[in-house]
Amino acid sequence: MENSQKIILHLCAGAFGSDTKPYSDAGYDVRLITKDVGVENYHAPKNVYGIIANPPCTNFSKANWRVAKKDRDFAEGMKLVKECLRIVWETQERSGAGLKFWALENPLGYLPQFLGHPYFNISHGNSVTLASSQRSGRVYGGISKSRSRPC
């Protein structure tokens, strides 16, 4: 299958889709699901190859240290996280587990209290490390056993 036939969804994407740029550059069919569409209104097409999700981190990030943990609206923060996971689940279910990979990225913060420990931690230099080391971001996700490199 040609890269142009492989659909990569970028959920909660910004206008430029920086996390999926390597896929765009490699000729994949990258679809940015921005706030204009909204993940809460989105249902994925058939034959999705991979999903990258970047739900807003406002309620989970420790960067905004002036807001006490008890004053954060975790229920509101989880709404888009749940919608991203719903899309992953629907895609897996529809494709018969044909989804090659999915990743949900969020910075270091409080999200592990809701999802458990992440699969990977990442640094701003795009290096991926095992989740046991402390870096600047966290990635939850799954990779099929027959995964292929994106580029």
MDTraj code that builds the backbone (N, CA, C; nanometers):
import mdtraj as md
import numpy as np

residues = "MET GLU ASN SER GLN LYS ILE ILE LEU HIS LEU CYS ALA GLY ALA PHE GLY SER ASP THR LYS PRO TYR SER ASP ALA GLY TYR ASP VAL ARG LEU ILE THR LYS ASP VAL GLY VAL GLU ASN TYR HIS ALA PRO LYS ASN VAL TYR GLY ILE ILE ALA ASN PRO PRO CYS THR ASN PHE SER LYS ALA ASN TRP ARG VAL ALA LYS LYS ASP ARG ASP PHE ALA GLU GLY MET LYS LEU VAL LYS GLU CYS LEU ARG ILE VAL TRP GLU THR GLN GLU ARG SER GLY ALA GLY LEU LYS PHE TRP ALA LEU GLU ASN PRO LEU GLY TYR LEU PRO GLN PHE LEU GLY HIS PRO TYR PHE ASN ILE SER HIS GLY ASN SER VAL THR LEU ALA SER SER GLN ARG SER GLY ARG VAL TYR GLY GLY ILE SER LYS SER ARG SER ARG PRO CYS".split()
xyz = np.array([
    [0.0835, -0.1174, 0.0000],
    [0.0000, 0.0000, 0.0000],
    [0.0886, 0.1245, 0.0000],
    [0.0588, 0.2166, -0.0873],
    [0.1328, 0.3436, -0.0959],
    [0.1034, 0.4310, 0.0263],
    [0.2006, 0.5144, 0.0646],
    [0.1791, 0.6052, 0.1767],
    [0.0578, 0.6946, 0.1549],
    [0.0338, 0.7351, 0.0313],
    [-0.0779, 0.8258, 0.0023],
    [-0.2138, 0.7613, 0.0315],
    [-0.2162, 0.6305, 0.0458],
    [-0.3398, 0.5592, 0.0771],
    [-0.3534, 0.5311, 0.2271],
    [-0.2533, 0.5671, 0.3040],
    [-0.2538, 0.5436, 0.4486],
    [-0.3004, 0.6709, 0.5197],
    [-0.4103, 0.6596, 0.5921],
    [-0.4695, 0.7741, 0.6611],
    [-0.4123, 0.7853, 0.8016],
    [-0.3612, 0.9029, 0.8330],
    [-0.3158, 0.9355, 0.9674],
    [-0.4088, 1.0453, 1.0195],
    [-0.4742, 1.0193, 1.1322],
    [-0.5592, 1.1202, 1.1945],
    [-0.4789, 1.1939, 1.3006],
    [-0.4896, 1.3245, 1.3006],
    [-0.4270, 1.4061, 1.4052],
    [-0.5400, 1.4733, 1.4820],
    [-0.5753, 1.4151, 1.5970],
    [-0.6861, 1.4633, 1.6780],
    [-0.6423, 1.5789, 1.7670],
    [-0.7293, 1.6781, 1.7810],
    [-0.7009, 1.7991, 1.8594],
    [-0.5781, 1.8704, 1.8033],
    [-0.5664, 1.8695, 1.6730],
    [-0.4503, 1.9275, 1.6060],
    [-0.4578, 2.0792, 1.6040],
    [-0.3408, 2.1403, 1.6035],
    [-0.3342, 2.2830, 1.5783],
    [-0.3457, 2.3064, 1.4282],
    [-0.3420, 2.4280, 1.3883],
    [-0.3604, 2.4627, 1.2469],
    [-0.2530, 2.4038, 1.1559],
    [-0.1346, 2.3751, 1.2100],
    [-0.0243, 2.3289, 1.1262],
    [0.0063, 2.1803, 1.1386],
    [-0.0457, 2.1127, 1.2406],
    [-0.0220, 1.9697, 1.2565],
    [0.1236, 1.9335, 1.2700],
    [0.1950, 2.0016, 1.3596],
    [0.3397, 1.9796, 1.3709],
    [0.3768, 1.8362, 1.4068],
    [0.2963, 1.7688, 1.4879],
    [0.3291, 1.6310, 1.5268],
    [0.3122, 1.5318, 1.4125],
    [0.2355, 1.5666, 1.3118],
    [0.2161, 1.4773, 1.1977],
    [0.2906, 1.5248, 1.0730],
    [0.3713, 1.6289, 1.0868],
    [0.4450, 1.6807, 0.9713],
    [0.5349, 1.5751, 0.9065],
    [0.6058, 1.4904, 0.9820],
    [0.6868, 1.3874, 0.9156],
    [0.6022, 1.2941, 0.8283],
    [0.4811, 1.2677, 0.8690],
    [0.3921, 1.1839, 0.7884],
    [0.3476, 1.2577, 0.6625],
    [0.3131, 1.3842, 0.6778],
    [0.2770, 1.4653, 0.5597],
    [0.3927, 1.4703, 0.4612],
    [0.5113, 1.4958, 0.5135],
    [0.6307, 1.5041, 0.4285],
    [0.6586, 1.3724, 0.3561],
    [0.6198, 1.2595, 0.4182],
    [0.6425, 1.1277, 0.3582],
    [0.5278, 1.0851, 0.2665],
    [0.4294, 1.1743, 0.2475],
    [0.3225, 1.1468, 0.1524],
    [0.1993, 1.0776, 0.2071],
    [0.1890, 1.0651, 0.3400],
    [0.0702, 1.0050, 0.3989],
    [-0.0497, 1.0986, 0.3836],
    [-0.1694, 1.0437, 0.3904],
    [-0.2936, 1.1206, 0.3873],
    [-0.3235, 1.1642, 0.5303],
    [-0.2688, 1.2786, 0.5712],
    [-0.2839, 1.3287, 0.7075],
    [-0.4083, 1.4164, 0.7151],
    [-0.4934, 1.3857, 0.8110],
    [-0.6168, 1.4615, 0.8297],
    [-0.6150, 1.5268, 0.9670],
    [-0.6123, 1.6602, 0.9664],
    [-0.6098, 1.7363, 1.0906],
    [-0.7520, 1.7559, 1.1417],
    [-0.7787, 1.7083, 1.2610],
    [-0.9085, 1.7266, 1.3244],
    [-0.8896, 1.8376, 1.4276],
    [-0.9192, 1.9586, 1.3863],
    [-0.8974, 2.0772, 1.4695],
    [-1.0217, 2.1081, 1.5521],
    [-1.0126, 2.2147, 1.6310],
    [-1.1285, 2.2529, 1.7128],
    [-1.2457, 2.2974, 1.6265],
    [-1.2190, 2.3354, 1.5001],
    [-1.3286, 2.3726, 1.4093],
    [-1.4201, 2.2532, 1.3808],
    [-1.3621, 2.1344, 1.3730],
    [-1.4401, 2.0116, 1.3530],
    [-1.4826, 1.9578, 1.4894],
    [-1.3863, 1.9467, 1.5789],
    [-1.4114, 1.8976, 1.7140],
    [-1.4124, 1.7461, 1.7211],
    [-1.3282, 1.6908, 1.8070],
    [-1.3235, 1.5447, 1.8201],
    [-1.4538, 1.4884, 1.8745],
    [-1.5273, 1.5701, 1.9487],
    [-1.6534, 1.5218, 2.0051],
    [-1.7599, 1.5008, 1.8976],
    [-1.7377, 1.5559, 1.7784],
    [-1.8314, 1.5405, 1.6659],
    [-1.7769, 1.4499, 1.5563],
    [-1.6585, 1.3959, 1.5762],
    [-1.5882, 1.3269, 1.4685],
    [-1.6024, 1.1752, 1.4790],
    [-1.6187, 1.1137, 1.3632],
    [-1.6154, 0.9681, 1.3512],
    [-1.5196, 0.9355, 1.2378],
    [-1.4226, 0.8534, 1.2659],
    [-1.3152, 0.8241, 1.1712],
    [-1.3652, 0.7442, 1.0513],
    [-1.3000, 0.7645, 0.9370],
    [-1.3328, 0.6825, 0.8203],
    [-1.2759, 0.5416, 0.8382],
    [-1.3087, 0.4549, 0.7460],
    [-1.2507, 0.3207, 0.7474],
    [-1.1048, 0.3285, 0.7036],
    [-1.0304, 0.2253, 0.7345],
    [-0.8926, 0.2087, 0.6889],
    [-0.7966, 0.3156, 0.7411],
    [-0.8120, 0.3549, 0.8666],
    [-0.7169, 0.4480, 0.9278],
    [-0.5912, 0.3706, 0.9630],
    [-0.4764, 0.4246, 0.9267],
    [-0.3474, 0.3610, 0.9510],
    [-0.2948, 0.3929, 1.0911],
    [-0.3077, 0.5202, 1.1323],
    [-0.2557, 0.5611, 1.2626],
    [-0.3262, 0.6849, 1.3147],
    [-0.3186, 0.7030, 1.4460],
    [-0.3824, 0.8175, 1.5121],
    [-0.2831, 0.8812, 1.6081],
    [-0.2728, 1.0131, 1.5999],
    [-0.1956, 1.0919, 1.6955],
    [-0.2935, 1.1913, 1.7573],
    [-0.3000, 1.1947, 1.8896],
    [-0.3931, 1.2831, 1.9590],
    [-0.3168, 1.3747, 2.0541],
    [-0.3536, 1.5008, 2.0535],
    [-0.2937, 1.6009, 2.1412],
    [-0.4030, 1.6784, 2.2150],
    [-0.4759, 1.6137, 2.3064],
    [-0.5803, 1.6882, 2.3774],
    [-0.5184, 1.8013, 2.4596],
    [-0.5911, 1.9118, 2.4756],
    [-0.5374, 2.0255, 2.5515],
    [-0.4927, 1.9842, 2.6912],
    [-0.3834, 2.0447, 2.7344],
    [-0.3227, 2.0045, 2.8607],
    [-0.3530, 2.1007, 2.9752],
    [-0.4343, 2.2013, 2.9521],
    [-0.4561, 2.3077, 3.0498],
    [-0.4853, 2.2555, 3.1900],
    [-0.5723, 2.1584, 3.2017],
    [-0.6113, 2.1094, 3.3338],
    [-0.5164, 2.0050, 3.3911],
    [-0.4238, 1.9547, 3.3100],
    [-0.3351, 1.8473, 3.3562],
    [-0.1907, 1.8922, 3.3747],
    [-0.1506, 1.9980, 3.3089],
    [-0.0119, 2.0412, 3.3120],
    [0.0276, 2.0954, 3.4490],
    [0.1495, 2.0641, 3.4881],
    [0.2035, 2.1210, 3.6117],
    [0.2719, 2.2550, 3.5850],
    [0.2747, 2.2960, 3.4582],
    [0.3389, 2.4229, 3.4235],
    [0.2636, 2.5410, 3.4862],
    [0.1334, 2.5309, 3.4948],
    [0.0538, 2.6368, 3.5567],
    [0.0472, 2.6110, 3.7070],
    [0.1587, 2.6294, 3.7724],
    [0.1730, 2.5929, 3.9125],
    [0.0932, 2.6826, 4.0067],
    [0.0456, 2.7968, 3.9564],
    [-0.0314, 2.8880, 4.0431],
    [-0.1725, 2.8348, 4.0709],
    [-0.2186, 2.7419, 3.9867],
    [-0.3506, 2.6830, 4.0082],
    [-0.3323, 2.5572, 4.0918],
    [-0.3881, 2.5574, 4.2090],
    [-0.3753, 2.4417, 4.2975],
    [-0.4431, 2.3207, 4.2354],
    [-0.3913, 2.2039, 4.2678],
    [-0.4471, 2.0795, 4.2141],
    [-0.5968, 2.0694, 4.2434],
    [-0.6388, 2.1107, 4.3607],
    [-0.7798, 2.1019, 4.3981],
    [-0.8669, 2.1995, 4.3193],
    [-0.8077, 2.3023, 4.2576],
    [-0.8841, 2.4015, 4.1813],
    [-0.8906, 2.3704, 4.0319],
    [-0.8321, 2.2607, 3.9896],
    [-0.8328, 2.2252, 3.8470],
    [-0.9610, 2.1493, 3.8136],
    [-1.0096, 2.1684, 3.6925],
    [-1.1317, 2.1013, 3.6490],
    [-1.0935, 1.9769, 3.5693],
    [-1.0613, 1.8695, 3.6409],
    [-1.0188, 1.7457, 3.5760],
    [-1.1311, 1.6845, 3.4923],
    [-1.2546, 1.6978, 3.5360],
    [-1.3677, 1.6432, 3.4584],
    [-1.3747, 1.7103, 3.3220],
    [-1.3563, 1.8402, 3.3185],
    [-1.3567, 1.9128, 3.1908],
    [-1.2371, 1.8705, 3.1056],
    [-1.1212, 1.8569, 3.1686],
    [-1.0016, 1.8158, 3.0960],
    [-1.0138, 1.6771, 3.0353],
    [-1.0831, 1.5879, 3.1045],
    [-1.0972, 1.4505, 3.0563],
    [-1.1956, 1.4371, 2.9406],
    [-1.2807, 1.5366, 2.9184],
    [-1.3800, 1.5260, 2.8101],
    [-1.3140, 1.4981, 2.6755],
    [-1.2142, 1.5778, 2.6386],
    [-1.1496, 1.5576, 2.5088],
    [-1.0589, 1.4351, 2.5086],
    [-0.9989, 1.4031, 2.6230],
    [-0.9184, 1.2808, 2.6323],
    [-1.0081, 1.1601, 2.6041],
    [-1.1257, 1.1574, 2.6659],
    [-1.2205, 1.0473, 2.6444],
    [-1.2660, 1.0407, 2.4991],
    [-1.2879, 1.1563, 2.4365],
    [-1.3297, 1.1578, 2.2964],
    [-1.2196, 1.1039, 2.2059],
    [-1.0953, 1.1395, 2.2358],
    [-0.9831, 1.0858, 2.1577],
    [-0.9758, 0.9342, 2.1721],
    [-0.9902, 0.8852, 2.2939],
    [-0.9862, 0.7408, 2.3167],
    [-1.1065, 0.6708, 2.2528],
    [-1.2205, 0.7380, 2.2478],
    [-1.3387, 0.6821, 2.1795],
    [-1.3093, 0.6619, 2.0316],
    [-1.2457, 0.7597, 1.9702],
    [-1.2122, 0.7497, 1.8282],
    [-1.1136, 0.6359, 1.8045],
    [-1.0142, 0.6218, 1.8920],
    [-0.9200, 0.5099, 1.8812],
    [-0.9965, 0.3784, 1.8896],
    [-1.0839, 0.3663, 1.9889],
    [-1.1593, 0.2427, 2.0098],
    [-1.2478, 0.2120, 1.8893],
    [-1.3228, 0.3117, 1.8415],
    [-1.4107, 0.2905, 1.7261],
    [-1.3306, 0.2481, 1.6029],
    [-1.2153, 0.3090, 1.5857],
    [-1.1311, 0.2773, 1.4702],
    [-1.0791, 0.1350, 1.4797],
    [-1.0325, 0.0958, 1.5967],
    [-0.9855, -0.0411, 1.6178],
    [-1.0979, -0.1415, 1.5946],
    [-1.2130, -0.1113, 1.6492],
    [-1.3269, -0.2017, 1.6382],
    [-1.3721, -0.2171, 1.4924],
    [-1.3793, -0.1062, 1.4201],
    [-1.4263, -0.1068, 1.2814],
    [-1.3261, -0.1757, 1.1892],
    [-1.1984, -0.1591, 1.2178],
    [-1.0970, -0.2114, 1.1276],
    [-1.0527, -0.3528, 1.1632],
    [-1.1098, -0.4111, 1.2660],
    [-1.0667, -0.5452, 1.3072],
    [-0.9245, -0.5428, 1.3571],
    [-0.8914, -0.4417, 1.4378],
    [-0.7568, -0.4219, 1.4942],
    [-0.6536, -0.3956, 1.3844],
    [-0.6950, -0.3313, 1.2766],
    [-0.6035, -0.2986, 1.1686],
    [-0.5259, -0.1695, 1.1893],
    [-0.5574, -0.0959, 1.2936],
    [-0.4868, 0.0283, 1.3249],
    [-0.3416, -0.0065, 1.3586],
    [-0.2469, 0.0544, 1.2882],
    [-0.1050, 0.0199, 1.3091],
    [-0.0468, 0.0845, 1.4342],
    [-0.0942, 0.2043, 1.4675],
    [-0.0464, 0.2691, 1.5889],
    [-0.1438, 0.3780, 1.6309],
    [-0.1361, 0.4131, 1.7586],
    [-0.2042, 0.5317, 1.8093],
    [-0.1205, 0.5875, 1.9224],
    [-0.1299, 0.7183, 1.9405],
    [-0.0555, 0.7844, 2.0472],
    [-0.1365, 0.9018, 2.0990],
    [-0.1415, 0.9168, 2.2287],
    [-0.2046, 1.0302, 2.2943],
    [-0.0954, 1.0993, 2.3732],
    [-0.0634, 1.2220, 2.3364],
    [0.0473, 1.2952, 2.3972],
    [-0.0065, 1.4012, 2.4914],
    [0.0603, 1.4170, 2.6060],
    [0.0268, 1.5203, 2.7020],
    [0.1527, 1.5477, 2.7828],
    [0.1744, 1.6717, 2.8286],
    [0.2969, 1.7018, 2.9025],
    [0.2971, 1.6368, 3.0403],
    [0.4115, 1.6429, 3.1049],
    [0.4196, 1.5937, 3.2422],
    [0.3140, 1.6659, 3.3248],
    [0.2409, 1.5916, 3.4019],
    [0.1355, 1.6532, 3.4814],
    [0.0502, 1.5494, 3.5500],
    [-0.0785, 1.5770, 3.5564],
    [-0.1700, 1.4967, 3.6361],
    [-0.2454, 1.3886, 3.5583],
    [-0.2308, 1.3798, 3.4261],
    [-0.3047, 1.2812, 3.3478],
    [-0.2792, 1.1361, 3.3912],
    [-0.1589, 1.0987, 3.4359],
    [-0.1374, 0.9605, 3.4808],
    [-0.2302, 0.9169, 3.5944],
    [-0.2833, 1.0120, 3.6691],
    [-0.3779, 0.9761, 3.7745],
    [-0.5071, 0.9191, 3.7163],
    [-0.5305, 0.9451, 3.5876],
    [-0.6525, 0.8986, 3.5227],
    [-0.6261, 0.7852, 3.4235],
    [-0.5074, 0.7836, 3.3617],
    [-0.4762, 0.6838, 3.2590],
    [-0.3671, 0.5856, 3.2996],
    [-0.3061, 0.6056, 3.4135],
    [-0.1947, 0.5208, 3.4532],
    [-0.0645, 0.5719, 3.3933],
    [0.0382, 0.4909, 3.4023],
    [0.1697, 0.5326, 3.3528],
    [0.1733, 0.5278, 3.2010],
    [0.2381, 0.6259, 3.1399],
    [0.2467, 0.6290, 2.9928],
    [0.3408, 0.5225, 2.9380],
    [0.3259, 0.4962, 2.8095],
    [0.4091, 0.3996, 2.7400],
    [0.5475, 0.4569, 2.7114],
    [0.5534, 0.5845, 2.6730],
    [0.6796, 0.6533, 2.6435],
    [0.6807, 0.7887, 2.7117],
    [0.8000, 0.8388, 2.7365],
    [0.8210, 0.9789, 2.7689],
    [0.9007, 1.0373, 2.6545],
    [0.8779, 1.1639, 2.6238],
    [0.9506, 1.2275, 2.5145],
    [1.0150, 1.3563, 2.5626],
    [1.1185, 1.3969, 2.4909],
    [1.1809, 1.5256, 2.5177],
    [1.1564, 1.6144, 2.3976],
    [1.1848, 1.7408, 2.4101],
    [1.1585, 1.8335, 2.3006],
    [1.2463, 1.8089, 2.1789],
    [1.3494, 1.7303, 2.1929],
    [1.4344, 1.6969, 2.0796],
    [1.3811, 1.5801, 1.9988],
    [1.2558, 1.5420, 2.0217],
    [1.1901, 1.4312, 1.9524],
    [1.2539, 1.2962, 1.9807],
    [1.3312, 1.2862, 2.0874],
    [1.3847, 1.1546, 2.1213],
    [1.2845, 1.0847, 2.2124],
    [1.2578, 0.9612, 2.1836],
    [1.1622, 0.8837, 2.2617],
    [1.2403, 0.7957, 2.3576],
    [1.1988, 0.7949, 2.4824],
    [1.2652, 0.7132, 2.5831],
    [1.1606, 0.6261, 2.6506],
    [1.2053, 0.5253, 2.7195],
    [1.1111, 0.4429, 2.7943],
    [1.0453, 0.5252, 2.9036],
    [0.9228, 0.4897, 2.9382],
    [0.8437, 0.5688, 3.0318],
    [0.9021, 0.5761, 3.1714],
    [1.0006, 0.4940, 3.2018],
    [1.0571, 0.4964, 3.3361],
    [1.1444, 0.6196, 3.3594],
    [1.1900, 0.6854, 3.2539],
    [1.2707, 0.8053, 3.2731],
    [1.1810, 0.9285, 3.2707],
    [1.2189, 1.0303, 3.3425],
    [1.1376, 1.1522, 3.3496],
    [1.1854, 1.2518, 3.2444],
    [1.0969, 1.2853, 3.1511],
    [1.1259, 1.3825, 3.0468],
    [1.0151, 1.4855, 3.0440],
    [1.0006, 1.5576, 2.9343],
    [0.9067, 1.6682, 2.9307],
    [0.7700, 1.6357, 2.8739],
    [0.7445, 1.5165, 2.8299],
    [0.6128, 1.4827, 2.7778],
    [0.5841, 1.3356, 2.7981],
    [0.4559, 1.2998, 2.7849],
    [0.4166, 1.1601, 2.8040],
    [0.3330, 1.1155, 2.6870],
    [0.3530, 0.9917, 2.6462],
    [0.2787, 0.9365, 2.5339],
    [0.2141, 0.8060, 2.5764],
    [0.0840, 0.8001, 2.5631],
    [0.0075, 0.6782, 2.5840],
    [-0.0213, 0.6231, 2.4459],
    [-0.0239, 0.4927, 2.4294],
    [-0.0569, 0.4442, 2.2967],
    [-0.0330, 0.2974, 2.2786],
    [-0.0474, 0.2577, 2.1533],
    [-0.0288, 0.1200, 2.1154],
    [0.0332, 0.1113, 1.9782],
    [0.1110, 0.0074, 1.9577],
    [0.1783, -0.0154, 1.8300],
    [0.1525, -0.1605, 1.7927],
    [0.1088, -0.1837, 1.6693],
    [0.0844, -0.3222, 1.6279],
    [0.2162, -0.3970, 1.6182],
    [0.2109, -0.5263, 1.6302],
    [0.3329, -0.6071, 1.6241],
    [0.3972, -0.6020, 1.4862],
    [0.3204, -0.5697, 1.3838],
    [0.3734, -0.5624, 1.2484],
    [0.3904, -0.4178, 1.2033],
    [0.4287, -0.3308, 1.2977],
    [0.4387, -0.1887, 1.2655],
    [0.5506, -0.1615, 1.1659],
    [0.5340, -0.0543, 1.0965],
    [0.6396, -0.0102, 1.0043],
    [0.6776, 0.1325, 1.0404],
    [0.7947, 0.1725, 1.0036],
    [0.8407, 0.3086, 1.0329],
    [0.7644, 0.4069, 0.9450],
    [0.7366, 0.5289, 0.9955],
    [0.6548, 0.6228, 0.9213],
    [0.7196, 0.6783, 0.7955],
    [0.8488, 0.6892, 0.7925],
    [0.9117, 0.7551, 0.6779],
    [1.0142, 0.6657, 0.6113],
])
top = md.Topology()
chain = top.add_chain()
for i, resn in enumerate(residues, 1):
    res = top.add_residue(resn, chain, resSeq=i)
    for name in ("N", "CA", "C"):
        top.add_atom(name, md.element.get_by_symbol(name[0]), res)
traj = md.Trajectory(xyz[None], top)
